[in-house]
Amino acid sequence: AAFFGKAQSDQTFVDPIERLKPRHAQGVFSVLAPSTQIRATTGESLGPLIEPYFPRSARAFSGHINTPPSPDPSGYDAGVVNGRVVYLSHALFSLYREIGHVSIREYLLNALSLACGDDPTIQTNAPSSATVTLRTDVKTSDLLLQIVYAPRELRGSSLLGPIEVIDDLPTLAEVTLSIATPVQPASMVDLTTGSPVSFQYSKGRVHFAISNLQGARMIRLKMS
């Protein structure tokens, strides 16, 4: 991609390709952050970048948080993909951490899926606030999967920022998981409860479920 510097506006719009469109914003959606100005050369465009109809200022003011998008694309791209490399024109990870925009999260997840392919190592129906970690036991070559679900609640703020606490540990009735592995595990055990875990192995993936998840569970996949 060719780089042309930073955009003058502190807010732009993105009209992503179909694969990257968030469910909550099927058309053009606003990104309240400045962008870089890039244009696809050897890669493929991920959709046009659109400037606001006019920049907000004391002279040209809009009562909304953003002005409408310009009817014409800016001539720059919102992102570029080349093989398994994806470049986005906004610092969206930082922006999502700051404002928690749901459409930005889905847009980022779709971009990561585009970069990593359609067969991710882990697939699950766990809530978005759950964390799933998969690592290898170097001593045994077994796989260790940990899933944590402990949603945080906003309980105030300080000079350092919001104060979040874990007030409750909701129970998830059933969490399904699918993990890509090169071979079928010999067995699986729930290290938290000591119970064996039933599973199915099909087309290079291990499929299983965890019942009554509260807090955290650790699953060992015995690979030999």
RAQUIFEN-V587528 format. One record per residue. PHI is phi in radians with two decimals (NA if undefined). PSI is psi in whole degrees, 0 to 359 (NA if undefined). D_LAST is the distance of its C-alpha to the last C-alpha in whole Angstrom. Layout:
BEGIN
PHI_PSI_D_LAST, PHI_PSI_D_LAST
END
This chain:
BEGIN
NA_149_46, -1.65_139_49, -1.88_131_50, -2.12_19_53, 1.71_194_53, -1.75_146_53, -1.19_151_55, -1.35_329_58, -1.40_147_57, -1.59_10_55, -2.66_132_54, -2.37_177_53, -2.17_151_51, -2.13_134_48, -2.08_81_49, -1.25_160_45, -1.10_163_44, -0.97_320_43, -1.15_335_39, -1.72_355_39, -1.13_129_42, -1.25_152_41, -1.13_327_42, -1.46_354_44, -2.57_85_46, -1.30_343_47, -1.94_217_49, -1.22_136_50, -2.28_153_49, -1.48_142_51, -2.13_111_49, -1.44_63_51, -2.82_152_50, -1.20_160_51, -2.25_165_50, -1.52_158_49, -1.83_109_51, -2.22_159_49, -2.48_131_50, -1.09_135_47, -2.11_282_48, -1.44_338_45, -1.65_191_42, -1.95_141_43, -1.22_143_45, -1.72_12_43, 2.21_158_47, -1.35_151_50, -1.68_132_51, -2.09_130_54, -1.41_158_56, -1.15_157_58, -1.02_322_62, -2.69_151_63, -1.29_141_62, -1.18_136_63, -2.86_175_66, -1.13_332_69, -1.46_323_71, -2.18_87_68, -1.87_140_67, -2.02_138_65, -1.28_349_64, -1.52_171_61, -1.22_340_58, -2.51_156_58, -1.49_160_60, -1.14_159_59, -1.25_150_58, -1.16_147_60, -1.20_345_60, -2.02_139_59, -1.04_157_56, -1.37_345_56, 1.63_358_55, -1.98_166_52, -1.85_146_49, -1.32_343_46, -3.09_166_43, -2.42_139_42, -2.08_135_39, -2.43_102_38, 1.19_238_35, -1.83_19_32, -1.89_125_35, -2.09_129_37, -2.08_126_40, -1.89_144_42, -1.36_349_45, -1.97_155_45, -1.46_73_43, -1.32_330_42, -1.11_315_39, -1.13_319_41, -1.15_319_44, -1.12_320_41, -1.08_328_41, -1.40_317_44, -2.07_349_45, 1.10_36_42, -1.22_120_44, -1.08_318_42, -1.12_324_42, -1.17_320_41, -1.06_314_38, -1.17_322_37, -1.06_317_39, -1.14_317_37, -1.09_320_34, -1.16_323_35, -1.17_320_35, -1.14_321_32, -1.11_322_31, -1.11_321_33, -1.31_322_31, -1.61_347_28, 1.74_175_28, -1.56_4_28, -2.19_74_24, -1.15_156_23, -1.05_320_20, -2.19_133_21, -2.21_138_23, -2.72_157_25, -1.72_13_28, -1.10_153_28, -1.04_160_31, -1.12_337_32, -1.47_356_33, -1.36_154_29, -2.12_128_27, -2.08_127_23, -2.16_133_21, -2.16_126_17, -2.46_167_16, -1.85_132_13, -1.34_109_12, -1.15_338_13, -1.38_326_12, -2.05_348_8, 1.19_10_8, -1.26_158_7, -1.72_137_10, -2.05_119_13, -1.94_127_16, -2.08_133_20, -2.16_131_23, -2.18_130_26, -2.32_101_29, -2.50_79_32, -1.07_138_35, -1.62_150_38, -2.06_139_42, -1.34_121_45, -2.21_28_47, 2.35_191_49, -2.63_162_50, -2.47_183_51, -1.11_337_52, -1.54_354_48, 2.20_192_47, -1.11_149_46, -1.81_116_45, -2.01_135_42, -2.26_160_41, -1.73_102_38, -1.50_319_40, -2.34_158_38, -2.07_88_35, -1.10_149_35, -1.68_128_32, -1.65_122_31, -1.05_315_30, -2.70_126_27, -2.00_123_26, -1.68_143_24, -2.39_150_21, -2.40_126_19, -2.19_133_17, -1.40_125_16, -2.36_148_13, -1.21_331_12, -2.38_166_9, -1.32_133_9, -1.11_149_7, -1.24_322_6, -2.88_169_9, -2.39_143_11, -2.41_141_13, -1.49_107_17, -1.21_340_17, -1.30_319_21, -1.84_343_22, 1.42_6_19, -1.61_147_19, -1.18_153_16, -2.01_124_16, -1.38_147_17, -2.67_167_16, -2.20_143_17, -2.07_123_15, -2.62_129_18, 0.91_44_19, 1.38_15_16, -2.31_142_16, -1.70_125_15, -1.99_128_18, -2.72_174_19, -2.37_149_21, -2.01_124_22, -1.71_146_25, 0.92_54_28, -1.33_123_27, -2.33_113_29, 1.49_268_29, -2.58_152_25, -2.45_150_22, -2.17_126_18, -2.04_131_15, -1.81_127_12, -1.78_107_9, -1.34_114_6, -1.67_1_4, -2.67_NA_0
END
